[in-house]
Amino acid sequence: MDSQSPDAVEKRTSVPRIRVFLCGDVMTGRGIDQILQHPGDPRIFEGYVRTAGQYVAIAEQASGPIPRAVDPAYVWGDALAVLERARPDARIVNLETAVTDSGDPWPGKGIHYRMHPANVSCLTAAKPDCCTLANNHVLDWGYAGLRQTLETLRTAGVRTAGAGRDSAEAAAPAVIEVSGGRRVLVFAFGSPSAGVTTGWAARSHRPGLNLLDESAPGAVERVTRAVGEWRRPGDLVVASLHWGGNWGYEVPAEQRTLAHRLIDDAGVDVIHGHSSHHPRPIEVHRNKLVLYGCGDFINDYEGIAGYEAFRPELGLMYLPEFDSITGQLTRLPLVATRIRRFRVERASTEDAGWLQDRLNREARAFGTRIEAQPGGDYQLQWT
C-alpha cells in the first residue's frame, strides 16, 4: 500500500471502487487450536505425530516460546492493523480446517485439521465476511464435522461458500452487500488437483463440497450458468479455487486456460486461487485479477523441515481495488507477512525483498511485477 490514504484515493476517482481483502489458506486447527482459550481434544491420527501439541513443540524449538490461552486476535497479529488501515469492503479467506469437536476422522485420510467451535472468535477477530470451504480439509471430521462447521460459522455471522448440506447450498455463492447497493458474489470450488476427493462432492441429499475439475469438459459452462443465475449489474464476481499442488511456481496450462475462460466466458472478475503453501505468480488478464496461488496465511507448520527453499513462512495480504462498474482491477497493494510463533507478523525488509525478487522472477511470463512503495509495502504493476 502506498502512503496515500484510502479516502484520498476515493476522492481522486470519479468511479466508485470496491476494495477487497484476499489471502491464502487460513488453518487455525491442530497446533493453533491448542494455544487458544478452548483447546479441543489434542489426539490426531497421523503417521508420526499423535497429539496436536507436538506441532506447538516443533514451532517453539524453531522460534521460541509460544503463549497459551491466547487472545482470539493473537494469530492475526499485525494483519489486523493493516486491515483497519485499508478498510476493505469485503474480507474473504479460505478456511482450511473444520470447526468441530467431532471425534470421527475421515477414514483413510492421513491429515485431519479441526478447531474447537468454542474458538470461533479466533476467526471473527479478523471480521471475515466470507470463509470459503471448498478445500481438502473441511470434511476431515466427516459429515457431522462439516455440519457443525457450517452451523458454527453461521451462528457467528460469517458467510460461507463452497460447502453445504446439499449440492444446492454448496454451489450457492456468498453474497456480501457493500456500499452503494453493490454486491460481491463469492463462488468457491475445490479441485481434485488439490487433493479434494471426488467422494466429497455434495449431492442433492448429501452434504459436501462444490467440486470443479479444471480439466473436465463442461467445467466452464457450469460456472457460467451459476454466475448467470445470480449476477446482477454492478456485482463483483469472485471465483475462489482450491487447486493445484502445494509446492512449485509453475502454473499448469489447464489452470491458466480455466482462469482465462472463467473471465472471458463465465463473467468472473477475480480468480482467488489457493492450495499452494507459498505465493505463486499473479496475472492480470483483460484487466481482471488472477491469483494463481496466495500461499498460506496462518498455519501450524512452523519448524517443519523439507521445503525451506520456498520460504513457506512468508505470505502476502492482497488488497485489490476494482472499478465497481466494470469489475476491472485498478490497483493492487500488497503487504508481505511472515508466520512466527503461530502469529502473522509484517515481514522484515530483507524477507519482503526476497519474496519480491522471487515472485518477479516467476511472473515475467505473466507481464506483472511487484514494486516497492514508500512505507515498505508493495504494489502490482502490469502490462
N, C-alpha and C positions, 0 to 999 in steps of 0.2 A: 504494500500500500504506500502511496506517496504521502508527502507531508500535508496535502490539502485535505480539508475535512469533507465528509460526505455531503454536508449541506452546501459547501462551496461548489462541489461538482454538480449537485442538483440544480443550483441556480444558473449555471452556465449553459445548460442544455434546454432546448425547447420541447424535447420529447421526454416524457416520464420514463424512468428507468426502474427495473426490478433488480435488486441485489440479492444474491443467494449465497449461503454458506454450504460448501460441499467438502467432504473429507473422505478418507479411506475407511477401512474396516474399524469398527469400534467393538472391542472384545472385553467386556467387563466381568467375565466369568472366571472360574477356576482360581488362579492365584490372586487376582484382583478382588474377587468376591471375599477371599479370606482376610483381606485387610480392611474391609468395610465394616460398618457398625453391626450388621446382622449376617455374619458368615454362615453359609449353609453347610451341609454335610460335606466334608473335605474329601471323601472317598471318590477316586476316579479309577478307571479301568484301562489304563494304558500299559504298554508292554514293559516299560522300565520305571514308571512313576505310579505310585499307588495312592498318593494323597496330594491334594492341590497345594498344601503348604510347602511341598518341596519346590514348587515354582517360585515361591516367595524366597526361600533359602538360596536358590540359584541366583536370583536377582540381587540379593543382599551381598553375596560373595563378589558380584561384579561391581556393584555401585555403592555399597554401604547400607546401613540400617534403614528399614522402611517402617514408618509408624503403623500402628494397628488402630482399629476402630476409628478410621479417619473420617473427617467431614465429607459429606457426599460430593462436594465440589473438588475434593483433593485431586482426583485423577485428571481433571481437565486443566488444572494448573494455569499456566499463562494464557491458554486459549480463551479463557473467559474474558480477560481484559481486551483481547483483540476483538472478540465478538461484540463487546459493549461499545467499542470504538466504531466498528464497522456498521453496526445496526442493520444486519441483513433482514430483508423482508421475509425470507424463508430459510430455515435451517434444516438440512437434510443429511442424515447419516445412515450408513449401513450397519445395522446392529447384528454382529456375528456371534450371538450367543442366545441360548434360551433363557428366559426369565421364569424360573420354575423351581419348586422344591421336589419335583418328581424324582423318584429313585429308580426309574426303569430306563437304563441306557438303551439306545438303539442297538439291537443285536448285530454283532459282527463288525461294528464300526470302531476304529481304533482310538479316536479322539472325541471326547464329549465335553462341550462347554455349557456351563449353566451359572447363572447368578440368582441368588435367593430373591424372591419377589419383594421382600421387605427392604431390599436395597435399591428399589427402582428410583429413589431420589438421587442416586448416583447419575442416572440418565437425565432426569428432569432438571438437574442443576445447570445443564447447558441449554435448557429451553428448546429442545429439538421440536420442530413442527411435524417431522415425519421420520420414522425409523423404517427403512426398507428391510425386508426379512427374507427375500428370495436368495438364500445362500446355503452353503453346505454344512451349517451347524445349527440352524434354528430348530431342526427336528431331532437333534441329538438325544433328547429325552422323550422321544415318542410323541404320539398324537396328544396325549394328556399334557405333556410339556408344552406343545405348541398352543393348545387351547388356553393354558394358563398364561403363556406369554402374551397372547392376544388380549386376554381379559385384563391382565395387569397393566399393560400399556394403555388400553382404552380407559381404564379407571383413572390412570394418571394423566389423562388428557393428551396423550401422544397418538397421532395418526400413524397408521401402518399401511404398507403396500407390499405386494408380492407374496403374501401368505394369507390363508384364511380357512374358515371352517368348511368351505367347499370351493369349487373351481371359480364360481362367480365372484366370491369375495376375494379370492387370491388374485384374480385378474383385474379387479377394480382399482383405479388409481386413488391415491391420497389426494384430496382436494384442499389446497391451502389458500384461504382468502387473504389477499393483500390489499393495500390501499387503492382507492380509485375504482373499486368494484372489480379489480383484476384477480386472476387466479393463477396458481401454479399447480399443474397436474403432474403427479409423480407416479409413473408406471414402473414396476420393478419385476425383473426377470432373473431366474437362475439358470445357468447353463451346465450341461454335462462336462464341458471343458474345464470347469472349476470344481469338479468333484461332486456336483449335485446329481444324485442318482435319479434315474427316471422313475423309480418306485416312489419317490417323494412328491410326484406331481399331484396336485389337488384334483379331485374328481367331483362329479355332481353331488355325491353323497359321502365324500370323504375329505377330511382336512388335508392340507398340503401346500405346496409352493406353486408359483406361476412359472412353469418350466418353459425355456426357449432355447432350442438348439440352433446356434448360428449357422450351422452347415446344412440344416434341414430345409427341404423345399417348402415354400409357403410360410416361412417364418416372418418375412417382412409383411406379407399380406395379412397375417393375423394381427400384427401390431397396427397396421393401417386401419383395419376395421375397428379395433379397440379405441384408437385415438379419435377416429371419426365419430364414434358413438358419444364421446364425452366432450370433445373440444368445442368451445365457442369462441367467437372473435375476441382477441386480446389475451387469451390464455397462453402461458408459457408451459411447454410440454417437456418434461424430463423423462428420459428412459434410463433407469438405474439398472445396470447389468453386472451381475456377478459372473465373470467369465475368465477363462484363461488360467494359466499356471501361476504358481506362487513366485517364481524366480525367472529373471531374464528380461531384457529390454525389447526384444524383437516382437513386433506386432504381427500376428498371423494374418495372411491375406484374407481369410474368411471374416475376421473381426473387422478389418478396415472396410471390407465390402459391405458388411452388415451395417456398420456405423453410417457410411455414406448413404446407403439405401433408406435407412430409417429417417435420415434427414430429407433426402430428395423425394422419397415416395410416401413415407408414412407421416411426414409433417412434424417430426420430432425436432425440438430446438436445442436440446442439451443431451449429450451422452455422458452419463456418470458411470464410468467403468471402475470396477474394483475386483479384488481377489489377490492381486499381486502384493507381496509383502514389502515392496518398495515402490516409489513413484516411477511411472513409465511415461513415455512421450505424450505431449499434448499436441493436438491438431486443431486447426480452425478450418472447417470445410464449408464453403459458401457462407462465411461469416457466422457459422454455428459451431459451438464449442464441443470438442470431443476429448474427453479424458479417458485414455485407454487403461489406466491403472493408477489409482490415487495413493497406493501404499497403505500400510497400517497406520492408524492414528493412535489407538490405545490398545495395548495387549500386555500379556504377561510373559513374553518371550525373552525378556532381558537376561543376558548372561548365557543364553544357549548358543553354542558354537556351531560353525559349519558354513555360514553364508556371510561372513564378515565383509567380503569384497563388495557386497551390495549395500552395506550400511543400512540395514533394515530398521534401525532405531531412529532414522531420520525420516521426516514426513513433511507434508505441506498442508496448510489451510488454503483452500481455494475460495475466493470471494468474487466471483464473476458478476458483472453488471450487464444487463440486457436492455435493448430497446423494447419497450413494452408493447409496441405496435407490431414490429417485425420479428421479435424474438432473436434478433442478431446480437452477437457479442459486441459490446462497445469497449469493455475494459476488463482485465483480469489481474487484480492484485493477488499476490501470493505471500504467505508468511511461512518461513521454514521453521520446523519444530524438531524436537528430539524427545524420545521417551527416556526418562531416567527416574529410577525408584518408583516405577509404575505411575509416573506423572508426566503430563505434557509440559515441556519447557520450550522457550524460544531457543532455537539453535544458535550456537556461537557463530561469530563471523567466519571462523575457519570452517566449521561444519556446513554452514549455509553456502559458502563458496564452493565447497566440494560438491554439494548437491547441484548447484547451479551449473558447474562445469560438466558434470556427468549428464545431466538432462539436456544441456545444449548440444553436447556431442551426439546424443541419441536422437535428437529432434531435428537435425539438419534436413533429413529426408522429408519432414513434415512442414518445413517452412516456418517454424516457430523458434523463438529464442527468449530466454528469461534474462531480463536486465535488472541490475541493482538500482534501487531508488534511494533518495535521501531519507535517512532514518533507519536504514538497514533492511527494509523489506524489498520485495521484487515485483516486477510486472511483466506480463507476457507481451511480446511483440510478434506480429505475424505478417505474412505477405499473402 
